[in-house]
Amino acid sequence: MTYQRFIVSQSIVIMASSIVFPFYILLLRNAGDSYSQFGWAYGMFALSAAFFYPVIGRFSDRIGDQLLLIVYSWAMTLLLLLFPLVTEVWQVYLLQILMGLLGAVQKNTEKTSLVRHAENKQVGKEIGKYHSWTGIGGAIAIILTGYLADFLTIGSIFYIASLMYMASGLVLMKKTKLSKKAIGDMNKVSTK
């Protein structure tokens, strides 16, 4: 995974999550009876993420950041398709636990990818540039969604976000084409 592809992928992820979150609260409120149930749902998200962070960290070192980010993108694609179908609070709780797991995958892997890329560079500068680009994408998405919400249902916003997560996964899955010269240079390095 190239750093540029990582930035594009994560910018799409931030945009997708940014358009969903304001409407996510409304959707949860419609499925539950009170704000305390919303508190429990969000608490389950945070707790499940906290429990999964150590496991995700070990997986990231073993199987690599790119694969985890691909799994995250495709799992979010599927999970967001379920949100508009939620009618009971227990379904919200279950989705929140799964979202916590996936949130841990994204946050942990995002940070390890940044650190691995910024090796031998000024880490703070690289992370600042990264958050600047993803923040701009998130802000644009929120503003545009405000206009879209006047014309679409809340469910359709989740479907749009699902498509965005799918696009993020496709960006990460795209094969990098190497020139013959680059392959030759890699072979020279590996034989030394």
Protein Blocks (a to p, Z undefined) as FASTA:
>chain_A
ZZklmmmmmmmmmmmmmmmmmmmmmmmmmmmmbfklmmmmmmmmmmmmmmmmmmmmmmmm
mnojklmmmmmmmmmmmmmmmmmmpcbfklmmmmmmmmmmmmmmmmmmmmmmmmmmmgoi
afklmmmmmmmmmmmmmmmmmmmmmmmmmmmcfklmmmmmmmmmmmmmmmmmpccdddfk
lmmmmmmmmmZZ
